[in-house]
Amino acid sequence: MTVKFTNNVKTKVAVSVATGITVIVVEDVSRFPTLGPGEYTYCTLTDTAKPDQTEICEVTSINSAQNELTVIRGKEGTAQQSWRVGSNCELRLTAELLTRAIQDGAPDWDSIEGIPDTFPPEYHTHEQYLTDANSDGKQYTRQDGAWSEVAFPEVVPPSWDEVTGKPTEFPPSDHTHPEFDELGDRIDAIEDAITEDGGFVDAPNDGKLYGRQSENWEEVVIPDVVAPDWDSITGKPTEFPPEDHTHVVADITDFDPTDYQPAGDYLTDADSDGKQYARQDGAWAEVIAGGGDGNAAIISDTAPENATEGDLWFCSLVS
């Protein structure tokens, strides 16, 4: 089989292609190479709507009259996909196309003329190959045709007094301590929070509630309390029987005493001045013993000889 290739082959899918379809109808196949028996080429399907997806197909035959490509789907590790009308169909250089083109150019053993029947080796020698040193983590050297372990002398660190040329002073170089940066920030915050006389700086006087946090005053935000909905209250009783109680008239709305009691049953009290009063003509009248002047209630044990009009007499009659 022979792979074939032509330059600048570009066309569009003319009929949508579903997975499993092996005949792809395109707009024009004229730029594709002509394929004979045993010949093949490749096409690559892409779509601008899904730029990260590609499918490579091996084209095994081309129907120029119907603009049809008979293909083997999902080559070179690509997956079969659905392609809409207008998707791109191009003949591109691919790894498999180049590899098979190189293989197609190599001669077949049977097609080589004049190959000998036998291949007797010529006179030759082989150099001696060495066996490797032991793989035991140690170091070895070759000496006199053998591997010898490299022996390292024990290294004993010198004492301080044995060290020569050491300096007499060790002034520190300029440096910083990052671990103290946070401590410095906290010290600065504390200093800012203390007044000159040693007290704490007061919270802002703006009507809000403040609390102390990390050497600073922070506003205390109290969340809104939302009254619960009746349906959301749990454990409420099923009945609410009233306890024994009374009501004063002033607490009763839409109440007309005339609807329930005779007129005059609801009186204002008489004056509290040590005197006696009696009711007369819908009013309180002072009780005067012995006689009256027409606007008093009179108590007497004799007949009312000196009564005047308007007086109210209380008499005690003995039979």
C-alpha positions as CSV (number, residue, x, y, z in Angstrom):
1,M,0.0,0.0,0.0
2,T,1.2,3.5,-0.8
3,V,0.3,6.8,0.9
4,K,-0.3,9.8,-1.5
5,F,-0.3,13.5,-0.8
6,T,-1.1,16.7,-2.6
7,N,-0.7,20.3,-1.4
8,N,-3.2,22.8,-0.2
9,V,-6.2,20.5,0.0
10,K,-9.1,22.3,1.8
11,T,-12.8,21.8,1.5
12,K,-15.9,21.8,3.7
13,V,-18.3,19.1,5.0
14,A,-21.4,19.2,2.8
15,V,-23.5,16.7,4.8
16,S,-23.4,16.4,8.6
17,V,-21.3,13.5,9.8
18,A,-22.3,11.3,12.8
19,T,-20.0,8.9,14.7
20,G,-19.7,5.6,12.9
21,I,-20.3,7.1,9.4
22,T,-17.5,5.9,7.0
23,V,-18.5,8.0,3.9
24,I,-18.0,11.7,4.3
25,V,-19.6,14.0,1.7
26,V,-17.7,17.2,1.1
27,E,-18.1,20.2,-1.2
28,D,-15.2,19.4,-3.5
29,V,-12.7,16.5,-3.8
30,S,-10.8,17.8,-6.9
31,R,-7.8,18.8,-4.9
32,F,-7.4,15.4,-3.2
33,P,-4.9,13.0,-4.9
34,T,-6.2,10.3,-7.2
35,L,-6.2,7.0,-5.4
36,G,-5.6,3.7,-7.2
37,P,-5.8,0.2,-5.7
38,G,-3.8,-0.1,-2.5
39,E,-3.3,3.7,-2.3
40,Y,-4.6,5.9,0.5
41,T,-4.3,9.4,1.9
42,Y,-5.5,11.3,5.0
43,C,-7.9,14.1,5.9
44,T,-8.3,16.1,9.1
45,L,-11.7,17.3,10.4
46,T,-11.9,20.5,12.5
47,D,-14.6,23.1,13.4
48,T,-14.2,26.7,14.5
49,A,-17.0,26.1,17.0
50,K,-14.8,23.6,18.9
51,P,-11.2,24.6,18.1
52,D,-9.7,22.1,20.6
53,Q,-11.2,19.1,18.9
54,T,-9.7,17.3,15.9
55,E,-10.3,14.0,14.1
56,I,-7.9,12.4,11.7
57,C,-9.2,9.9,9.1
58,E,-7.5,7.6,6.7
59,V,-9.0,8.0,3.2
60,T,-9.1,4.7,1.4
61,S,-11.1,5.7,-1.8
62,I,-12.5,8.9,-3.4
63,N,-15.7,9.2,-5.4
64,S,-15.2,12.3,-7.6
65,A,-18.7,12.2,-9.1
66,Q,-20.4,12.2,-5.7
67,N,-17.6,14.2,-3.8
68,E,-17.4,11.3,-1.3
69,L,-14.5,10.2,0.8
70,T,-14.5,6.6,2.1
71,V,-12.6,6.8,5.4
72,I,-11.3,4.9,8.4
73,R,-12.4,7.1,11.4
74,G,-10.5,8.2,14.5
75,K,-6.8,7.6,13.4
76,E,-3.6,8.6,15.3
77,G,-5.2,8.6,18.7
78,T,-8.1,10.9,17.8
79,A,-11.7,10.1,18.6
80,Q,-14.7,9.9,16.3
81,Q,-16.9,12.9,16.7
82,S,-20.0,14.5,15.1
83,W,-19.3,17.2,12.5
84,R,-21.8,19.8,11.3
85,V,-22.2,21.1,7.7
86,G,-19.4,23.6,7.0
87,S,-16.8,21.9,9.2
88,N,-13.3,22.0,7.7
89,C,-11.9,18.9,5.9
90,E,-8.2,19.3,5.0
91,L,-5.3,17.1,3.9
92,R,-2.6,17.9,6.5
93,L,0.8,16.5,7.2
94,T,0.5,14.1,10.2
95,A,2.9,11.9,12.0
96,E,1.4,8.7,10.6
97,L,1.4,10.1,7.1
98,L,5.1,10.9,7.2
99,T,6.0,7.7,8.9
100,R,4.2,5.6,6.4
101,A,5.6,7.6,3.5
102,I,9.1,6.8,4.7
103,Q,8.2,3.2,5.1
104,D,6.6,3.1,1.6
105,G,10.0,4.5,0.2
106,A,12.1,1.7,1.7
107,P,12.7,-1.3,-0.7
108,D,11.2,-4.6,0.1
109,W,13.7,-7.4,0.7
110,D,12.2,-9.5,-2.1
111,S,12.4,-6.6,-4.6
112,I,16.2,-6.2,-4.1
113,E,18.1,-7.8,-7.0
114,G,21.5,-9.6,-6.7
115,I,21.4,-10.4,-3.0
116,P,23.8,-13.2,-2.1
117,D,22.5,-16.6,-0.9
118,T,24.8,-16.7,2.1
119,F,26.6,-14.2,4.3
120,P,29.8,-15.8,5.6
121,P,31.5,-13.7,8.2
122,E,34.9,-12.2,7.4
123,Y,37.9,-12.7,9.8
124,H,37.5,-10.4,12.8
125,T,38.2,-10.2,16.5
126,H,36.3,-9.0,19.6
127,E,37.8,-6.8,22.3
128,Q,37.6,-8.1,25.8
129,Y,34.8,-6.6,27.8
130,L,35.2,-5.8,31.5
131,T,32.8,-6.9,34.2
132,D,31.4,-4.0,36.2
133,A,32.4,-3.2,39.8
134,N,30.1,-4.3,42.6
135,S,26.9,-2.4,43.0
136,D,27.0,-1.9,46.8
137,G,27.1,1.8,47.2
138,K,30.9,1.9,47.5
139,Q,33.4,3.5,45.1
140,Y,35.9,1.3,43.2
141,T,38.9,1.9,41.0
142,R,40.7,-0.4,38.4
143,Q,44.1,-1.5,39.4
144,D,46.2,-4.3,37.9
145,G,43.2,-5.7,36.0
146,A,40.9,-5.8,39.0
147,W,38.4,-3.6,40.9
148,S,39.7,-2.1,44.2
149,E,37.5,-0.4,46.8
150,V,38.4,3.2,47.3
151,A,39.3,3.6,51.0
152,F,38.7,7.1,52.4
153,P,40.5,8.1,55.6
154,E,38.4,9.0,58.5
155,V,37.9,12.8,58.7
156,V,38.0,14.2,62.3
157,P,36.9,17.8,62.5
158,P,39.5,20.0,64.2
159,S,39.0,21.6,67.6
160,W,38.5,25.3,67.8
161,D,42.1,25.8,69.1
162,E,43.5,23.9,66.2
163,V,41.9,26.2,63.6
164,T,44.5,28.6,62.3
165,G,43.8,32.1,60.8
166,K,40.4,32.5,62.4
167,P,39.3,36.2,63.0
168,T,39.4,37.8,66.4
169,E,36.0,39.4,66.0
170,F,32.7,38.4,64.4
171,P,30.7,41.6,63.8
172,P,27.3,40.8,62.5
173,S,26.4,41.9,59.0
174,D,23.3,44.0,58.3
175,H,20.3,41.8,58.6
176,T,16.6,41.6,59.6
177,H,14.4,39.2,61.5
178,P,11.2,38.7,59.7
179,E,9.7,36.8,62.6
180,F,9.7,40.1,64.6
181,D,7.9,42.2,62.0
182,E,4.4,41.2,63.3
183,L,5.5,41.9,66.9
184,G,6.6,45.4,65.8
185,D,3.3,46.0,64.2
186,R,1.5,45.0,67.4
187,I,3.8,47.3,69.5
188,D,3.0,50.2,67.1
189,A,-0.8,49.5,67.4
190,I,-0.5,49.4,71.3
191,E,1.4,52.7,71.3
192,D,-1.2,54.3,69.1
193,A,-3.9,53.1,71.5
194,I,-2.3,54.6,74.6
195,T,-2.6,58.3,75.5
196,E,0.2,60.4,76.9
197,D,-1.0,59.9,80.5
198,G,-1.0,56.1,80.1
199,G,-4.7,55.6,79.5
200,F,-6.4,54.0,76.5
201,V,-7.6,56.1,73.7
202,D,-11.4,56.3,74.0
203,A,-13.8,54.9,71.4
204,P,-15.3,57.3,68.9
205,N,-18.1,59.4,70.4
206,D,-20.6,58.9,67.6
207,G,-23.5,57.1,69.2
208,K,-22.4,53.6,68.1
209,L,-21.4,50.7,70.3
210,Y,-17.6,49.8,70.3
211,G,-15.5,47.0,71.8
212,R,-11.8,46.4,72.1
213,Q,-10.1,44.1,69.6
214,S,-6.3,43.8,69.0
215,E,-5.6,47.1,70.7
216,N,-8.2,48.9,68.5
217,W,-11.8,50.0,69.0
218,E,-14.1,48.0,66.7
219,E,-17.7,48.8,66.1
220,V,-20.1,46.2,67.6
221,V,-22.5,45.2,64.9
222,I,-25.7,43.7,66.4
223,P,-27.6,41.7,63.8
224,D,-31.2,42.6,63.3
225,V,-33.6,40.5,65.3
226,V,-36.5,39.3,63.1
227,A,-39.7,38.4,65.0
228,P,-40.6,34.8,64.3
229,D,-43.5,33.9,62.1
230,W,-46.4,32.3,64.0
231,D,-46.1,29.1,61.9
232,S,-42.3,28.8,62.7
233,I,-42.9,28.9,66.5
234,T,-42.6,25.4,68.0
235,G,-44.2,24.0,71.2
236,K,-47.1,26.5,71.2
237,P,-50.3,25.2,72.9
238,T,-53.3,24.2,70.8
239,E,-55.8,26.1,73.0
240,F,-55.7,29.4,75.0
241,P,-58.6,29.2,77.6
242,P,-58.9,32.6,79.5
243,E,-58.3,32.7,83.2
244,D,-60.9,34.3,85.6
245,H,-60.7,38.1,85.3
246,T,-62.7,41.4,85.4
247,H,-62.8,44.5,83.3
248,V,-63.5,48.1,84.3
249,V,-66.0,50.0,82.2
250,A,-63.3,52.3,80.9
251,D,-61.5,49.4,79.3
252,I,-64.6,48.2,77.4
253,T,-64.9,49.6,73.9
254,D,-68.3,50.2,72.2
255,F,-70.1,50.0,75.5
256,D,-73.3,52.0,76.2
257,P,-74.5,51.7,79.8
258,T,-78.1,52.5,78.8
259,D,-78.2,49.2,76.9
260,Y,-77.5,47.2,80.1
261,Q,-78.6,49.3,83.2
262,P,-81.4,51.8,84.0
263,A,-80.4,55.4,83.8
264,G,-79.1,56.9,86.9
265,D,-77.3,53.8,88.3
266,Y,-73.9,55.3,87.5
267,L,-73.5,58.4,89.8
268,T,-70.7,60.7,90.7
269,D,-70.0,60.7,94.5
270,A,-71.1,63.5,96.9
271,D,-68.5,66.0,98.2
272,S,-66.2,64.6,100.8
273,D,-66.4,67.6,103.3
274,G,-67.8,66.0,106.5
275,K,-71.4,67.0,105.6
276,Q,-74.4,64.8,104.9
277,Y,-75.9,64.8,101.4
278,A,-79.0,63.3,99.9
279,R,-80.1,62.9,96.3
280,Q,-82.7,65.5,95.1
281,D,-83.8,66.0,91.5
282,G,-80.8,64.1,90.1
283,A,-78.2,66.0,92.3
284,W,-76.6,65.8,95.7
285,A,-78.3,68.2,98.4
286,E,-76.8,69.0,101.8
287,V,-78.9,67.6,104.7
288,I,-79.9,70.4,107.2
289,A,-81.7,69.6,110.4
290,G,-84.8,71.7,111.2
291,G,-85.7,73.6,108.1
292,G,-84.6,74.7,104.7
293,D,-84.7,77.3,102.1
294,G,-85.9,75.4,99.1
295,N,-82.7,73.7,98.1
296,A,-81.9,71.4,101.0
297,A,-82.8,68.1,102.4
298,I,-84.3,68.6,105.9
299,I,-84.4,66.0,108.7
300,S,-87.1,66.6,111.4
301,D,-89.3,64.6,113.7
302,T,-92.2,67.1,113.4
303,A,-94.6,67.8,110.6
304,P,-93.2,70.1,107.8
305,E,-95.0,73.3,108.8
306,N,-92.2,75.6,107.6
307,A,-91.4,73.8,104.4
308,T,-90.7,75.8,101.3
309,E,-90.9,74.7,97.7
310,G,-88.0,72.5,96.7
311,D,-87.1,71.2,100.2
312,L,-86.9,67.4,100.8
313,W,-88.1,66.4,104.2
314,F,-87.3,63.3,106.1
315,C,-89.8,62.8,108.9
316,S,-90.0,60.3,111.7
317,L,-93.6,59.7,112.5
318,V,-94.7,57.8,115.6
319,S,-98.2,56.3,115.9
